[in-house]
Amino acid sequence: MANLPSCTDIGLLQLDSKAIKTKLQPTPKEFNDRIEVLVPHVNKERTDVAKEWLQESINLLREPVNNVEEFVVQ
């Protein structure tokens, strides 16, 4: 996109593509800002899911086992 001219003549009209180029080429700062907002939220959700699963698994392993079949299920 960097090689495209910002102004182009189309017949009697002149097309200025500078505005569209700025919308199509977001700056790295904008991407970084979005990532800084999204990543902590996604990490927290995934950590909460993993923590819940781990706690459930620990609780199941703490239950007493009376025979081999229960041990295998556990």
PDB file of N, H, CA, C and O in Angstrom:
ATOM      1  N   MET A   1       0.812  -1.191   0.000  1.00  0.00           N
ATOM      2  CA  MET A   1       0.000   0.000   0.000  1.00  0.00           C
ATOM      3  C   MET A   1       0.858   1.260   0.000  1.00  0.00           C
ATOM      4  O   MET A   1       0.397   2.326  -0.406  1.00  0.00           O
ATOM      5  N   ALA A   2       2.088   1.142   0.448  1.00  0.00           N
ATOM      6  H   ALA A   2       2.463   0.276   0.778  1.00  0.00           H
ATOM      7  CA  ALA A   2       2.954   2.314   0.525  1.00  0.00           C
ATOM      8  C   ALA A   2       3.285   2.846  -0.863  1.00  0.00           C
ATOM      9  O   ALA A   2       3.585   4.029  -1.018  1.00  0.00           O
ATOM     10  N   ASN A   3       3.232   1.979  -1.875  1.00  0.00           N
ATOM     11  H   ASN A   3       2.988   1.018  -1.749  1.00  0.00           H
ATOM     12  CA  ASN A   3       3.585   2.402  -3.225  1.00  0.00           C
ATOM     13  C   ASN A   3       2.423   3.037  -3.974  1.00  0.00           C
ATOM     14  O   ASN A   3       2.620   3.591  -5.055  1.00  0.00           O
ATOM     15  N   LEU A   4       1.223   2.969  -3.425  1.00  0.00           N
ATOM     16  H   LEU A   4       1.062   2.519  -2.546  1.00  0.00           H
ATOM     17  CA  LEU A   4       0.069   3.550  -4.095  1.00  0.00           C
ATOM     18  C   LEU A   4       0.076   5.066  -3.942  1.00  0.00           C
ATOM     19  O   LEU A   4       0.395   5.587  -2.873  1.00  0.00           O
ATOM     20  N   PRO A   5      -0.280   5.773  -5.020  1.00  0.00           N
ATOM     21  CA  PRO A   5      -0.343   7.238  -4.911  1.00  0.00           C
ATOM     22  C   PRO A   5      -1.538   7.640  -4.056  1.00  0.00           C
ATOM     23  O   PRO A   5      -2.540   6.927  -3.993  1.00  0.00           O
ATOM     24  N   SER A   6      -1.419   8.794  -3.397  1.00  0.00           N
ATOM     25  H   SER A   6      -0.606   9.373  -3.448  1.00  0.00           H
ATOM     26  CA  SER A   6      -2.525   9.245  -2.554  1.00  0.00           C
ATOM     27  C   SER A   6      -3.625   9.920  -3.372  1.00  0.00           C
ATOM     28  O   SER A   6      -4.783   9.933  -2.955  1.00  0.00           O
ATOM     29  N   CYS A   7      -3.280  10.471  -4.515  1.00  0.00           N
ATOM     30  H   CYS A   7      -2.340  10.460  -4.854  1.00  0.00           H
ATOM     31  CA  CYS A   7      -4.276  11.093  -5.396  1.00  0.00           C
ATOM     32  C   CYS A   7      -4.209  10.438  -6.772  1.00  0.00           C
ATOM     33  O   CYS A   7      -3.124  10.240  -7.319  1.00  0.00           O
ATOM     34  N   THR A   8      -5.374  10.103  -7.329  1.00  0.00           N
ATOM     35  H   THR A   8      -6.256  10.263  -6.885  1.00  0.00           H
ATOM     36  CA  THR A   8      -5.441   9.471  -8.642  1.00  0.00           C
ATOM     37  C   THR A   8      -6.537  10.132  -9.455  1.00  0.00           C
ATOM     38  O   THR A   8      -7.619  10.408  -8.937  1.00  0.00           O
ATOM     39  N   ASP A   9      -6.259  10.391 -10.739  1.00  0.00           N
ATOM     40  H   ASP A   9      -5.380  10.167 -11.160  1.00  0.00           H
ATOM     41  CA  ASP A   9      -7.265  10.949 -11.638  1.00  0.00           C
ATOM     42  C   ASP A   9      -8.048   9.813 -12.266  1.00  0.00           C
ATOM     43  O   ASP A   9      -7.475   8.894 -12.852  1.00  0.00           O
ATOM     44  N   ILE A  10      -9.376   9.886 -12.137  1.00  0.00           N
ATOM     45  H   ILE A  10      -9.841  10.633 -11.662  1.00  0.00           H
ATOM     46  CA  ILE A  10     -10.269   8.919 -12.775  1.00  0.00           C
ATOM     47  C   ILE A  10     -11.224   9.728 -13.646  1.00  0.00           C
ATOM     48  O   ILE A  10     -12.242  10.232 -13.173  1.00  0.00           O
ATOM     49  N   GLY A  11     -10.880   9.840 -14.908  1.00  0.00           N
ATOM     50  H   GLY A  11     -10.053   9.431 -15.292  1.00  0.00           H
ATOM     51  CA  GLY A  11     -11.686  10.654 -15.809  1.00  0.00           C
ATOM     52  C   GLY A  11     -11.687  12.094 -15.340  1.00  0.00           C
ATOM     53  O   GLY A  11     -10.631  12.715 -15.219  1.00  0.00           O
ATOM     54  N   LEU A  12     -12.866  12.626 -15.076  1.00  0.00           N
ATOM     55  H   LEU A  12     -13.725  12.122 -15.175  1.00  0.00           H
ATOM     56  CA  LEU A  12     -13.000  14.003 -14.618  1.00  0.00           C
ATOM     57  C   LEU A  12     -12.848  14.127 -13.101  1.00  0.00           C
ATOM     58  O   LEU A  12     -12.775  15.239 -12.579  1.00  0.00           O
ATOM     59  N   LEU A  13     -12.800  13.017 -12.403  1.00  0.00           N
ATOM     60  H   LEU A  13     -12.859  12.114 -12.828  1.00  0.00           H
ATOM     61  CA  LEU A  13     -12.719  13.024 -10.941  1.00  0.00           C
ATOM     62  C   LEU A  13     -11.294  12.785 -10.467  1.00  0.00           C
ATOM     63  O   LEU A  13     -10.497  12.129 -11.138  1.00  0.00           O
ATOM     64  N   GLN A  14     -11.001  13.314  -9.331  1.00  0.00           N
ATOM     65  H   GLN A  14     -11.648  13.846  -8.785  1.00  0.00           H
ATOM     66  CA  GLN A  14      -9.716  13.041  -8.695  1.00  0.00           C
ATOM     67  C   GLN A  14     -10.007  12.348  -7.360  1.00  0.00           C
ATOM     68  O   GLN A  14     -10.714  12.880  -6.504  1.00  0.00           O
ATOM     69  N   LEU A  15      -9.448  11.161  -7.211  1.00  0.00           N
ATOM     70  H   LEU A  15      -8.873  10.729  -7.906  1.00  0.00           H
ATOM     71  CA  LEU A  15      -9.691  10.354  -6.020  1.00  0.00           C
ATOM     72  C   LEU A  15      -8.534  10.536  -5.043  1.00  0.00           C
ATOM     73  O   LEU A  15      -7.378  10.290  -5.388  1.00  0.00           O
ATOM     74  N   ASP A  16      -8.852  10.970  -3.819  1.00  0.00           N
ATOM     75  H   ASP A  16      -9.791  11.169  -3.539  1.00  0.00           H
ATOM     76  CA  ASP A  16      -7.848  11.125  -2.769  1.00  0.00           C
ATOM     77  C   ASP A  16      -7.987   9.939  -1.815  1.00  0.00           C
ATOM     78  O   ASP A  16      -8.985   9.821  -1.104  1.00  0.00           O
ATOM     79  N   SER A  17      -7.000   9.079  -1.806  1.00  0.00           N
ATOM     80  H   SER A  17      -6.190   9.175  -2.384  1.00  0.00           H
ATOM     81  CA  SER A  17      -7.089   7.843  -1.019  1.00  0.00           C
ATOM     82  C   SER A  17      -6.333   7.935   0.307  1.00  0.00           C
ATOM     83  O   SER A  17      -6.147   6.919   0.975  1.00  0.00           O
ATOM     84  N   LYS A  18      -5.904   9.111   0.693  1.00  0.00           N
ATOM     85  H   LYS A  18      -6.055   9.937   0.150  1.00  0.00           H
ATOM     86  CA  LYS A  18      -5.132   9.268   1.930  1.00  0.00           C
ATOM     87  C   LYS A  18      -5.952   8.835   3.151  1.00  0.00           C
ATOM     88  O   LYS A  18      -5.436   8.150   4.034  1.00  0.00           O
ATOM     89  N   ALA A  19      -7.212   9.230   3.200  1.00  0.00           N
ATOM     90  H   ALA A  19      -7.631   9.786   2.482  1.00  0.00           H
ATOM     91  CA  ALA A  19      -8.063   8.882   4.351  1.00  0.00           C
ATOM     92  C   ALA A  19      -8.272   7.378   4.448  1.00  0.00           C
ATOM     93  O   ALA A  19      -8.188   6.806   5.534  1.00  0.00           O
ATOM     94  N   ILE A  20      -8.543   6.739   3.321  1.00  0.00           N
ATOM     95  H   ILE A  20      -8.611   7.204   2.439  1.00  0.00           H
ATOM     96  CA  ILE A  20      -8.771   5.290   3.346  1.00  0.00           C
ATOM     97  C   ILE A  20      -7.484   4.536   3.684  1.00  0.00           C
ATOM     98  O   ILE A  20      -7.521   3.503   4.353  1.00  0.00           O
ATOM     99  N   LYS A  21      -6.351   5.056   3.218  1.00  0.00           N
ATOM    100  H   LYS A  21      -6.321   5.895   2.675  1.00  0.00           H
ATOM    101  CA  LYS A  21      -5.074   4.410   3.543  1.00  0.00           C
ATOM    102  C   LYS A  21      -4.809   4.454   5.046  1.00  0.00           C
ATOM    103  O   LYS A  21      -4.306   3.484   5.613  1.00  0.00           O
ATOM    104  N   THR A  22      -5.141   5.561   5.691  1.00  0.00           N
ATOM    105  H   THR A  22      -5.550   6.349   5.231  1.00  0.00           H
ATOM    106  CA  THR A  22      -4.900   5.651   7.130  1.00  0.00           C
ATOM    107  C   THR A  22      -5.826   4.714   7.891  1.00  0.00           C
ATOM    108  O   THR A  22      -5.441   4.212   8.947  1.00  0.00           O
ATOM    109  N   LYS A  23      -7.037   4.460   7.390  1.00  0.00           N
ATOM    110  H   LYS A  23      -7.349   4.869   6.532  1.00  0.00           H
ATOM    111  CA  LYS A  23      -7.946   3.525   8.045  1.00  0.00           C
ATOM    112  C   LYS A  23      -7.528   2.074   7.808  1.00  0.00           C
ATOM    113  O   LYS A  23      -7.687   1.225   8.685  1.00  0.00           O
ATOM    114  N   LEU A  24      -6.994   1.798   6.623  1.00  0.00           N
ATOM    115  H   LEU A  24      -6.865   2.487   5.911  1.00  0.00           H
ATOM    116  CA  LEU A  24      -6.578   0.427   6.302  1.00  0.00           C
ATOM    117  C   LEU A  24      -5.228   0.069   6.912  1.00  0.00           C
ATOM    118  O   LEU A  24      -4.924  -1.113   7.073  1.00  0.00           O
ATOM    119  N   GLN A  25      -4.425   1.047   7.250  1.00  0.00           N
ATOM    120  H   GLN A  25      -4.672   2.008   7.120  1.00  0.00           H
ATOM    121  CA  GLN A  25      -3.116   0.812   7.832  1.00  0.00           C
ATOM    122  C   GLN A  25      -3.060   1.376   9.245  1.00  0.00           C
ATOM    123  O   GLN A  25      -2.467   2.431   9.469  1.00  0.00           O
ATOM    124  N   PRO A  26      -3.679   0.675  10.208  1.00  0.00           N
ATOM    125  CA  PRO A  26      -3.595   1.179  11.581  1.00  0.00           C
ATOM    126  C   PRO A  26      -2.146   1.176  12.060  1.00  0.00           C
ATOM    127  O   PRO A  26      -1.340   0.340  11.653  1.00  0.00           O
ATOM    128  N   THR A  27      -1.851   2.088  12.894  1.00  0.00           N
ATOM    129  H   THR A  27      -2.506   2.767  13.225  1.00  0.00           H
ATOM    130  CA  THR A  27      -0.490   2.190  13.389  1.00  0.00           C
ATOM    131  C   THR A  27      -0.210   1.071  14.386  1.00  0.00           C
ATOM    132  O   THR A  27      -1.144   0.565  15.007  1.00  0.00           O
ATOM    133  N   PRO A  28       1.031   0.677  14.555  1.00  0.00           N
ATOM    134  CA  PRO A  28       1.366  -0.340  15.551  1.00  0.00           C
ATOM    135  C   PRO A  28       0.925   0.062  16.959  1.00  0.00           C
ATOM    136  O   PRO A  28       0.593  -0.802  17.770  1.00  0.00           O
ATOM    137  N   LYS A  29       0.919   1.354  17.254  1.00  0.00           N
ATOM    138  H   LYS A  29       1.189   2.055  16.594  1.00  0.00           H
ATOM    139  CA  LYS A  29       0.478   1.794  18.580  1.00  0.00           C
ATOM    140  C   LYS A  29      -0.974   1.414  18.820  1.00  0.00           C
ATOM    141  O   LYS A  29      -1.324   0.989  19.921  1.00  0.00           O
ATOM    142  N   GLU A  30      -1.822   1.560  17.813  1.00  0.00           N
ATOM    143  H   GLU A  30      -1.538   1.906  16.919  1.00  0.00           H
ATOM    144  CA  GLU A  30      -3.232   1.179  17.957  1.00  0.00           C
ATOM    145  C   GLU A  30      -3.357  -0.322  18.226  1.00  0.00           C
ATOM    146  O   GLU A  30      -4.152  -0.743  19.066  1.00  0.00           O
ATOM    147  N   PHE A  31      -2.568  -1.124  17.508  1.00  0.00           N
ATOM    148  H   PHE A  31      -1.922  -0.782  16.826  1.00  0.00           H
ATOM    149  CA  PHE A  31      -2.591  -2.571  17.744  1.00  0.00           C
ATOM    150  C   PHE A  31      -2.107  -2.880  19.155  1.00  0.00           C
ATOM    151  O   PHE A  31      -2.709  -3.693  19.856  1.00  0.00           O
ATOM    152  N   ASN A  32      -1.037  -2.243  19.565  1.00  0.00           N
ATOM    153  H   ASN A  32      -0.548  -1.583  18.995  1.00  0.00           H
ATOM    154  CA  ASN A  32      -0.511  -2.466  20.917  1.00  0.00           C
ATOM    155  C   ASN A  32      -1.536  -2.081  21.975  1.00  0.00           C
ATOM    156  O   ASN A  32      -1.695  -2.788  22.970  1.00  0.00           O
ATOM    157  N   ASP A  33      -2.224  -0.980  21.771  1.00  0.00           N
ATOM    158  H   ASP A  33      -2.095  -0.406  20.962  1.00  0.00           H
ATOM    159  CA  ASP A  33      -3.247  -0.555  22.730  1.00  0.00           C
ATOM    160  C   ASP A  33      -4.368  -1.585  22.825  1.00  0.00           C
ATOM    161  O   ASP A  33      -4.840  -1.890  23.920  1.00  0.00           O
ATOM    162  N   ARG A  34      -4.795  -2.120  21.687  1.00  0.00           N
ATOM    163  H   ARG A  34      -4.411  -1.872  20.797  1.00  0.00           H
ATOM    164  CA  ARG A  34      -5.851  -3.139  21.689  1.00  0.00           C
ATOM    165  C   ARG A  34      -5.380  -4.407  22.391  1.00  0.00           C
ATOM    166  O   ARG A  34      -6.115  -5.001  23.179  1.00  0.00           O
ATOM    167  N   ILE A  35      -4.152  -4.813  22.099  1.00  0.00           N
ATOM    168  H   ILE A  35      -3.555  -4.331  21.459  1.00  0.00           H
ATOM    169  CA  ILE A  35      -3.611  -6.032  22.706  1.00  0.00           C
ATOM    170  C   ILE A  35      -3.474  -5.864  24.211  1.00  0.00           C
ATOM    171  O   ILE A  35      -3.777  -6.786  24.968  1.00  0.00           O
ATOM    172  N   GLU A  36      -3.021  -4.694  24.651  1.00  0.00           N
ATOM    173  H   GLU A  36      -2.775  -3.945  24.036  1.00  0.00           H
ATOM    174  CA  GLU A  36      -2.870  -4.444  26.086  1.00  0.00           C
ATOM    175  C   GLU A  36      -4.204  -4.533  26.821  1.00  0.00           C
ATOM    176  O   GLU A  36      -4.239  -4.866  28.006  1.00  0.00           O
ATOM    177  N   VAL A  37      -5.292  -4.238  26.132  1.00  0.00           N
ATOM    178  H   VAL A  37      -5.263  -3.967  25.170  1.00  0.00           H
ATOM    179  CA  VAL A  37      -6.617  -4.340  26.744  1.00  0.00           C
ATOM    180  C   VAL A  37      -7.114  -5.790  26.714  1.00  0.00           C
ATOM    181  O   VAL A  37      -7.661  -6.279  27.702  1.00  0.00           O
ATOM    182  N   LEU A  38      -6.925  -6.472  25.586  1.00  0.00           N
ATOM    183  H   LEU A  38      -6.481  -6.074  24.783  1.00  0.00           H
ATOM    184  CA  LEU A  38      -7.501  -7.805  25.402  1.00  0.00           C
ATOM    185  C   LEU A  38      -6.734  -8.916  26.108  1.00  0.00           C
ATOM    186  O   LEU A  38      -7.353  -9.805  26.691  1.00  0.00           O
ATOM    187  N   VAL A  39      -5.419  -8.890  26.074  1.00  0.00           N
ATOM    188  H   VAL A  39      -4.915  -8.167  25.600  1.00  0.00           H
ATOM    189  CA  VAL A  39      -4.619  -9.999  26.595  1.00  0.00           C
ATOM    190  C   VAL A  39      -4.842 -10.241  28.086  1.00  0.00           C
ATOM    191  O   VAL A  39      -5.060 -11.388  28.475  1.00  0.00           O
ATOM    192  N   PRO A  40      -4.797  -9.224  28.932  1.00  0.00           N
ATOM    193  CA  PRO A  40      -5.041  -9.501  30.358  1.00  0.00           C
ATOM    194  C   PRO A  40      -6.423 -10.102  30.610  1.00  0.00           C
ATOM    195  O   PRO A  40      -6.571 -10.976  31.464  1.00  0.00           O
ATOM    196  N   HIS A  41      -7.425  -9.643  29.879  1.00  0.00           N
ATOM    197  H   HIS A  41      -7.304  -8.933  29.186  1.00  0.00           H
ATOM    198  CA  HIS A  41      -8.783 -10.161  30.053  1.00  0.00           C
ATOM    199  C   HIS A  41      -8.846 -11.638  29.651  1.00  0.00           C
ATOM    200  O   HIS A  41      -9.414 -12.453  30.379  1.00  0.00           O
ATOM    201  N   VAL A  42      -8.275 -11.983  28.510  1.00  0.00           N
ATOM    202  H   VAL A  42      -7.814 -11.321  27.919  1.00  0.00           H
ATOM    203  CA  VAL A  42      -8.284 -13.370  28.039  1.00  0.00           C
ATOM    204  C   VAL A  42      -7.472 -14.254  28.980  1.00  0.00           C
ATOM    205  O   VAL A  42      -7.894 -15.364  29.304  1.00  0.00           O
ATOM    206  N   ASN A  43      -6.323 -13.775  29.417  1.00  0.00           N
ATOM    207  H   ASN A  43      -5.981 -12.873  29.154  1.00  0.00           H
ATOM    208  CA  ASN A  43      -5.501 -14.556  30.350  1.00  0.00           C
ATOM    209  C   ASN A  43      -6.236 -14.811  31.655  1.00  0.00           C
ATOM    210  O   ASN A  43      -6.160 -15.914  32.197  1.00  0.00           O
ATOM    211  N   LYS A  44      -6.940 -13.824  32.165  1.00  0.00           N
ATOM    212  H   LYS A  44      -7.001 -12.928  31.725  1.00  0.00           H
ATOM    213  CA  LYS A  44      -7.689 -14.002  33.416  1.00  0.00           C
ATOM    214  C   LYS A  44      -8.778 -15.049  33.244  1.00  0.00           C
ATOM    215  O   LYS A  44      -8.950 -15.913  34.104  1.00  0.00           O
ATOM    216  N   GLU A  45      -9.515 -14.979  32.137  1.00  0.00           N
ATOM    217  H   GLU A  45      -9.375 -14.277  31.439  1.00  0.00           H
ATOM    218  CA  GLU A  45     -10.565 -15.970  31.891  1.00  0.00           C
ATOM    219  C   GLU A  45      -9.986 -17.375  31.827  1.00  0.00           C
ATOM    220  O   GLU A  45     -10.523 -18.293  32.447  1.00  0.00           O
ATOM    221  N   ARG A  46      -8.902 -17.555  31.089  1.00  0.00           N
ATOM    222  H   ARG A  46      -8.466 -16.810  30.585  1.00  0.00           H
ATOM    223  CA  ARG A  46      -8.292 -18.882  30.953  1.00  0.00           C
ATOM    224  C   ARG A  46      -7.729 -19.370  32.278  1.00  0.00           C
ATOM    225  O   ARG A  46      -7.829 -20.555  32.597  1.00  0.00           O
ATOM    226  N   THR A  47      -7.146 -18.478  33.039  1.00  0.00           N
ATOM    227  H   THR A  47      -7.065 -17.516  32.780  1.00  0.00           H
ATOM    228  CA  THR A  47      -6.602 -18.847  34.345  1.00  0.00           C
ATOM    229  C   THR A  47      -7.723 -19.257  35.291  1.00  0.00           C
ATOM    230  O   THR A  47      -7.576 -20.220  36.043  1.00  0.00           O
ATOM    231  N   ASP A  48      -8.831 -18.543  35.263  1.00  0.00           N
ATOM    232  H   ASP A  48      -8.950 -17.760  34.652  1.00  0.00           H
ATOM    233  CA  ASP A  48      -9.968 -18.889  36.117  1.00  0.00           C
ATOM    234  C   ASP A  48     -10.528 -20.265  35.770  1.00  0.00           C
ATOM    235  O   ASP A  48     -10.864 -21.040  36.665  1.00  0.00           O
ATOM    236  N   VAL A  49     -10.631 -20.573  34.481  1.00  0.00           N
ATOM    237  H   VAL A  49     -10.359 -19.943  33.753  1.00  0.00           H
ATOM    238  CA  VAL A  49     -11.134 -21.878  34.047  1.00  0.00           C
ATOM    239  C   VAL A  49     -10.174 -22.979  34.509  1.00  0.00           C
ATOM    240  O   VAL A  49     -10.611 -24.005  35.031  1.00  0.00           O
ATOM    241  N   ALA A  50      -8.883 -22.769  34.319  1.00  0.00           N
ATOM    242  H   ALA A  50      -8.528 -21.936  33.895  1.00  0.00           H
ATOM    243  CA  ALA A  50      -7.896 -23.764  34.731  1.00  0.00           C
ATOM    244  C   ALA A  50      -7.891 -23.937  36.245  1.00  0.00           C
ATOM    245  O   ALA A  50      -7.771 -25.059  36.739  1.00  0.00           O
ATOM    246  N   LYS A  51      -8.018 -22.854  36.975  1.00  0.00           N
ATOM    247  H   LYS A  51      -8.115 -21.943  36.574  1.00  0.00           H
ATOM    248  CA  LYS A  51      -8.034 -22.914  38.442  1.00  0.00           C
ATOM    249  C   LYS A  51      -9.251 -23.696  38.937  1.00  0.00           C
ATOM    250  O   LYS A  51      -9.144 -24.505  39.858  1.00  0.00           O
ATOM    251  N   GLU A  52     -10.397 -23.451  38.324  1.00  0.00           N
ATOM    252  H   GLU A  52     -10.484 -22.793  37.575  1.00  0.00           H
ATOM    253  CA  GLU A  52     -11.619 -24.163  38.711  1.00  0.00           C
ATOM    254  C   GLU A  52     -11.476 -25.667  38.443  1.00  0.00           C
ATOM    255  O   GLU A  52     -11.830 -26.488  39.290  1.00  0.00           O
ATOM    256  N   TRP A  53     -10.957 -26.020  37.262  1.00  0.00           N
ATOM    257  H   TRP A  53     -10.670 -25.353  36.574  1.00  0.00           H
ATOM    258  CA  TRP A  53     -10.745 -27.432  36.927  1.00  0.00           C
ATOM    259  C   TRP A  53      -9.767 -28.074  37.906  1.00  0.00           C
ATOM    260  O   TRP A  53      -9.999 -29.189  38.373  1.00  0.00           O
ATOM    261  N   LEU A  54      -8.700 -27.393  38.214  1.00  0.00           N
ATOM    262  H   LEU A  54      -8.512 -26.487  37.835  1.00  0.00           H
ATOM    263  CA  LEU A  54      -7.692 -27.926  39.119  1.00  0.00           C
ATOM    264  C   LEU A  54      -8.274 -28.133  40.522  1.00  0.00           C
ATOM    265  O   LEU A  54      -8.009 -29.152  41.161  1.00  0.00           O
ATOM    266  N   GLN A  55      -9.052 -27.182  40.991  1.00  0.00           N
ATOM    267  H   GLN A  55      -9.267 -26.354  40.472  1.00  0.00           H
ATOM    268  CA  GLN A  55      -9.659 -27.312  42.316  1.00  0.00           C
ATOM    269  C   GLN A  55     -10.638 -28.486  42.357  1.00  0.00           C
ATOM    270  O   GLN A  55     -10.670 -29.229  43.338  1.00  0.00           O
ATOM    271  N   GLU A  56     -11.430 -28.657  41.304  1.00  0.00           N
ATOM    272  H   GLU A  56     -11.404 -28.053  40.508  1.00  0.00           H
ATOM    273  CA  GLU A  56     -12.351 -29.801  41.229  1.00  0.00           C
ATOM    274  C   GLU A  56     -11.580 -31.118  41.217  1.00  0.00           C
ATOM    275  O   GLU A  56     -11.981 -32.078  41.875  1.00  0.00           O
ATOM    276  N   SER A  57     -10.490 -31.166  40.483  1.00  0.00           N
ATOM    277  H   SER A  57     -10.164 -30.386  39.949  1.00  0.00           H
ATOM    278  CA  SER A  57      -9.681 -32.377  40.408  1.00  0.00           C
ATOM    279  C   SER A  57      -9.062 -32.705  41.763  1.00  0.00           C
ATOM    280  O   SER A  57      -9.032 -33.868  42.164  1.00  0.00           O
ATOM    281  N   ILE A  58      -8.575 -31.703  42.461  1.00  0.00           N
ATOM    282  H   ILE A  58      -8.600 -30.758  42.135  1.00  0.00           H
ATOM    283  CA  ILE A  58      -7.989 -31.920  43.791  1.00  0.00           C
ATOM    284  C   ILE A  58      -9.051 -32.441  44.754  1.00  0.00           C
ATOM    285  O   ILE A  58      -8.784 -33.353  45.536  1.00  0.00           O
ATOM    286  N   ASN A  59     -10.248 -31.872  44.703  1.00  0.00           N
ATOM    287  H   ASN A  59     -10.465 -31.131  44.068  1.00  0.00           H
ATOM    288  CA  ASN A  59     -11.329 -32.329  45.567  1.00  0.00           C
ATOM    289  C   ASN A  59     -11.704 -33.781  45.277  1.00  0.00           C
ATOM    290  O   ASN A  59     -11.974 -34.545  46.204  1.00  0.00           O
ATOM    291  N   LEU A  60     -11.724 -34.167  44.010  1.00  0.00           N
ATOM    292  H   LEU A  60     -11.504 -33.547  43.257  1.00  0.00           H
ATOM    293  CA  LEU A  60     -12.028 -35.560  43.659  1.00  0.00           C
ATOM    294  C   LEU A  60     -10.946 -36.508  44.161  1.00  0.00           C
ATOM    295  O   LEU A  60     -11.246 -37.616  44.606  1.00  0.00           O
ATOM    296  N   LEU A  61      -9.697 -36.079  44.092  1.00  0.00           N
ATOM    297  H   LEU A  61      -9.453 -35.179  43.730  1.00  0.00           H
ATOM    298  CA  LEU A  61      -8.596 -36.937  44.543  1.00  0.00           C
ATOM    299  C   LEU A  61      -8.560 -37.074  46.062  1.00  0.00           C
ATOM    300  O   LEU A  61      -7.982 -38.034  46.572  1.00  0.00           O
ATOM    301  N   ARG A  62      -9.147 -36.161  46.779  1.00  0.00           N
ATOM    302  H   ARG A  62      -9.617 -35.382  46.364  1.00  0.00           H
ATOM    303  CA  ARG A  62      -9.163 -36.219  48.246  1.00  0.00           C
ATOM    304  C   ARG A  62     -10.221 -37.193  48.778  1.00  0.00           C
ATOM    305  O   ARG A  62     -10.176 -37.591  49.942  1.00  0.00           O
ATOM    306  N   GLU A  63     -11.166 -37.570  47.921  1.00  0.00           N
ATOM    307  H   GLU A  63     -11.202 -37.247  46.976  1.00  0.00           H
ATOM    308  CA  GLU A  63     -12.215 -38.483  48.370  1.00  0.00           C
ATOM    309  C   GLU A  63     -11.610 -39.863  48.646  1.00  0.00           C
ATOM    310  O   GLU A  63     -10.748 -40.326  47.899  1.00  0.00           O
ATOM    311  N   PRO A  64     -12.063 -40.516  49.720  1.00  0.00           N
ATOM    312  CA  PRO A  64     -11.519 -41.836  50.041  1.00  0.00           C
ATOM    313  C   PRO A  64     -11.932 -42.879  49.001  1.00  0.00           C
ATOM    314  O   PRO A  64     -13.014 -42.810  48.418  1.00  0.00           O
ATOM    315  N   VAL A  65     -11.045 -43.838  48.789  1.00  0.00           N
ATOM    316  H   VAL A  65     -10.166 -43.894  49.262  1.00  0.00           H
ATOM    317  CA  VAL A  65     -11.272 -44.901  47.814  1.00  0.00           C
ATOM    318  C   VAL A  65     -11.427 -46.215  48.581  1.00  0.00           C
ATOM    319  O   VAL A  65     -10.616 -46.548  49.444  1.00  0.00           O
ATOM    320  N   ASN A  66     -12.500 -46.958  48.242  1.00  0.00           N
ATOM    321  H   ASN A  66     -13.159 -46.687  47.541  1.00  0.00           H
ATOM    322  CA  ASN A  66     -12.783 -48.201  48.954  1.00  0.00           C
ATOM    323  C   ASN A  66     -12.408 -49.454  48.179  1.00  0.00           C
ATOM    324  O   ASN A  66     -12.222 -50.511  48.783  1.00  0.00           O
ATOM    325  N   ASN A  67     -12.294 -49.367  46.866  1.00  0.00           N
ATOM    326  H   ASN A  67     -12.445 -48.509  46.376  1.00  0.00           H
ATOM    327  CA  ASN A  67     -11.926 -50.548  46.086  1.00  0.00           C
ATOM    328  C   ASN A  67     -11.173 -50.121  44.821  1.00  0.00           C
ATOM    329  O   ASN A  67     -10.984 -48.932  44.565  1.00  0.00           O
ATOM    330  N   VAL A  68     -10.756 -51.106  44.049  1.00  0.00           N
ATOM    331  H   VAL A  68     -10.910 -52.072  44.257  1.00  0.00           H
ATOM    332  CA  VAL A  68      -9.943 -50.851  42.847  1.00  0.00           C
ATOM    333  C   VAL A  68     -10.746 -50.082  41.803  1.00  0.00           C
ATOM    334  O   VAL A  68     -10.209 -49.193  41.143  1.00  0.00           O
ATOM    335  N   GLU A  69     -12.015 -50.412  41.649  1.00  0.00           N
ATOM    336  H   GLU A  69     -12.452 -51.134  42.185  1.00  0.00           H
ATOM    337  CA  GLU A  69     -12.843 -49.734  40.642  1.00  0.00           C
ATOM    338  C   GLU A  69     -12.940 -48.242  40.938  1.00  0.00           C
ATOM    339  O   GLU A  69     -12.824 -47.433  40.017  1.00  0.00           O
ATOM    340  N   GLU A  70     -13.146 -47.861  42.169  1.00  0.00           N
ATOM    341  H   GLU A  70     -13.240 -48.518  42.917  1.00  0.00           H
ATOM    342  CA  GLU A  70     -13.196 -46.439  42.535  1.00  0.00           C
ATOM    343  C   GLU A  70     -11.848 -45.770  42.293  1.00  0.00           C
ATOM    344  O   GLU A  70     -11.781 -44.615  41.872  1.00  0.00           O
ATOM    345  N   PHE A  71     -10.763 -46.522  42.570  1.00  0.00           N
ATOM    346  H   PHE A  71     -10.818 -47.460  42.913  1.00  0.00           H
ATOM    347  CA  PHE A  71      -9.427 -45.977  42.336  1.00  0.00           C
ATOM    348  C   PHE A  71      -9.221 -45.670  40.857  1.00  0.00           C
ATOM    349  O   PHE A  71      -8.680 -44.624  40.498  1.00  0.00           O
ATOM    350  N   VAL A  72      -9.659 -46.598  40.003  1.00  0.00           N
ATOM    351  H   VAL A  72     -10.098 -47.448  40.294  1.00  0.00           H
ATOM    352  CA  VAL A  72      -9.487 -46.415  38.556  1.00  0.00           C
ATOM    353  C   VAL A  72     -10.326 -45.225  38.071  1.00  0.00           C
ATOM    354  O   VAL A  72      -9.873 -44.451  37.229  1.00  0.00           O
ATOM    355  N   VAL A  73     -11.539 -45.082  38.598  1.00  0.00           N
ATOM    356  H   VAL A  73     -11.908 -45.711  39.282  1.00  0.00           H
ATOM    357  CA  VAL A  73     -12.394 -43.964  38.206  1.00  0.00           C
ATOM    358  C   VAL A  73     -11.783 -42.649  38.668  1.00  0.00           C
ATOM    359  O   VAL A  73     -11.821 -41.639  37.965  1.00  0.00           O
ATOM    360  N   GLN A  74     -11.226 -42.691  39.857  1.00  0.00           N
ATOM    361  H   GLN A  74     -11.195 -43.511  40.428  1.00  0.00           H
ATOM    362  CA  GLN A  74     -10.616 -41.487  40.416  1.00  0.00           C
ATOM    363  C   GLN A  74      -9.401 -41.100  39.607  1.00  0.00           C
ATOM    364  O   GLN A  74      -8.742 -40.107  39.918  1.00  0.00           O
TER     365      GLN A  74
END
